[in-house]
Amino acid sequence: MKALVLSDVSVRFGGVDALGGVSLRVDAGTILGLIGPNGAGKTTLVNAATGIVSLASGSIVLDGTRIDGMRPFHIARAGVMRTYQNIRLFGALSVAANVRAGAMAHSDIGNAAIRTLLDRVGLRDLDPNTPAAGLAYGDQRRVEIARALAANPAVLMLDEPAAGMNPREKDDLMALIHKIRDSGVTVFLIEHDMGVVMRISERIAVLDYGEKIAEGPPEEIRRNPRVIEAYLGKPA
């Protein structure tokens, strides 16, 4: 099991810091939640960790190997996979083809392995030949997670997986994330839904304006004055 360590990570767009020296450690076999107001830099951090954007400074290390500067495909092969805030399935392709695309980070997989992955994410009865675009929203989220798991990642980064889900779907999602963690995959959860992130995370980090303003267990974060101020503003 591998830890993901981000040290003094800075990302700049147009000369402006989107991230200003953020340091985080996602310990192996844990669930770390990342929260913050809109525009805090959460997705930018995921993009940096998966090679979508380049670092202005700092480093990102997986199990002792520096991965910043690698191409996204190589980072996926190293063991970091992700889902997206806005679902990015290949809608015209089948569920099986979508899952198989994730496996290409390592090698192709057969139909039996695809069915095993679908079962793992709670889609046992889904026909793998179904076009992805025809699935219900929650099932599309699960297929996207199955696609990421097909690469056998050490670290799975979930970017707002509960977005658009009803309460029952959120409960099912949390059970799935715990199941993924228990299988040995480290989970980095970026989420707006405070109920979800507080209930599922072992530790939570908080970003505001591209800087980390707090980190700790959920109950500590819930009471932190800087976190409350970031979400609600200063009292009059």
N, C-alpha and C positions, 0 to 999 in steps of 0.2 A: 504494500500500500504506500502511496506517494503523497507527500505534502507539496502544496503549491505556495510559494513564497514570493510576494511582491514587495520590492524594496524601493522606496522613494520614487515611485512611478509618476512621471510627468508626461502629459500629452498636450500639445499646443495646436490650435487651429487658428490660422490667420494672425499669429502672434499673441493670441490670448490663451491662457492656461485653461484647458478643459479639465485637467487633473493636475494638481500641484503638490507633488511629492507624497503620494499615498503609499503607505506601507501596510500590508496585510499578510497574515499567515493562515492558510486553510489547512488545518491539520488533517492528516490521513484518517479516513474512517469517520469523519464528522460531518455535520451540516452547519455551514456558516451562512447566516442571512446577511444580505446587504440591503439597506434601506436608505431613503433620502427623498427630499422633495423633487418635483419635476425639475429637470435640468441640473441635478446635483452631480452627474457624471457617472451614474451607475452603469449604463450600457456602454459608455466609453471605456470603462474599466474592463468590461467583458471583451470588448473589441480589441483592447490592447493585449489582453491575456491570450487571445486566440489569433493574433497576427493580422487583424483587419486594419488596425491603425498602428503607426510607428510611435515608439517612445521618443520623447525629447531628451529624457534622462531617466536613470534608474535601471532596474533589472527585474526580470521575472524568471524564477528558477523552479523547476519541477524535479524533485528527488535528486537535487545536487547538480542538475544539468540546466544551463541557461537556455531558455527558449525564446526570449525576446529577440527579434531580428530574423527568426525563422519564418518561412512562408506558412500560411494557414494549414496547408496540407501536411507539412512536416510536423507542425504542432499537434495536429490530430493524430498522427502516427505516434508521436511521443506520449500521448495519453490524455490530452485535454480536448473534450468535445463540448458542444453547446447546443442549446435551442435558442429560438429568437422571440423577441417581444411580439413581433408580427409574424404569424406562422408562415414558414417558407417551405412548404411542400411543393413537389412537382404535381400540380393538380390534375393534369391530363394523364399522368402515369398511374399505374396500379399501386396499391399499398405495398405489395411485395417489391416493386421496383424502387419505391422510395426507401424502404428499409435496406435494400441491397446497396443503395447509393452510399449509405453510411458505412457499410462494411468495406467499401473500396479503399478506405484509409489503411486497411491492412490486407485483406484478400476477399475474394468473392465468397458468398455463403449460399448454401442450398435452401430448398423449400422447407425442409424440416427445421433448420435453424431459424428461418424467418417465422415460422409458426410458433416456435419456442419463445422468440422475442415478443411476438404479439400477445401470447399468453402471459408473459412476464409483466406487461403493462396493462393487463386487464381486458384484452381484446381477443379472447380465446375463440369466440364464435364468429369473428369477422372473416369474411372471405378475402384472402390476400389479393385476389384479382379485382377487387372493387376499386374503381378510380378514386384517388385521394380527394378530389374536389367534391365528391358526392357524400362525404362523411359529415356527420354532425360535428360541431365545433370542438366539443370536448374530446371526441375520438380523433380528430385531427391533431390535437395537442399530444395525445398518447402515441400516435404514429410518429410524430416528430421526436418524442423521447425514445421510442424504439429504434428509430434511425440513428440517434446519437449512441445508444447502447450497442448497436451493431458493430461499432468500432472497438468494443471492449475497452472503454476509457478507464483511466485511473481517477480522473476528475471530471465530473459532469457539471457544467455551468448552465443553470436554468434561468432564462431571462423572462421574468413575469409569467410563469406558467399558469397562474390562477386567473389571469385576466379574462374576463368574459364568462367565467364559470358561475353556476349557481351554487348555493351552499352544499348540496349533496355532492356535486362534482368536486368541490374544494376538499371536502372530507375524503373522498376517494383519492384525490391527488396527493394529499398529505400521507395517506397510507402507502401509496405507491412510492413516494420519496423515501419514507422510512425503510421500505422494502429494498430499494436501490442501495441506500446506505448500508443496510445490514448485509448486503451481498458483497460488500468490500469496496464500493465506489464512493469516493469523497464527493460531497455535494456542495456547490456554491450557488446559493439561491438568491436571486435578485427579485424583489417582490414589493408591490405597492400595498397589497392587502395586509394590514398590520395584524389582523387576527390570525392569518395563516403563518406569517413569519414569526410571530411571538410564540405560537404553539409548537412550531416544528423545529426551530433553530436551537442549537446548543450554545452558540455565541452569535452576536449580531454586531455588525459594524455599520456606522452611519456616515454618509457623505453629505456635505452641503457646500455648494459652490466649488466643487472639485477638490475639497479637502476632507480628510477624515476628522470628524469632530467627536466621535465616541466609539468605544468598542467594549463589549462585555456580555454577560449573560442577559437573557431577556428581561428579567425583573429589574435589573440595574438600568438597562437602556430605557425602559418604560418610565422610570422616574428621573432620568437625567435632564436637568434644566436646559442644557444646550440643545438637546434633541427636541424637547417640547417647544422651545423658541423657534427652531428651524421649521417646524411644521405649523405652528400657530402664531408665530410672531411675538414680539415683545409686548408685555402687558402695558396698557395705557397708563 
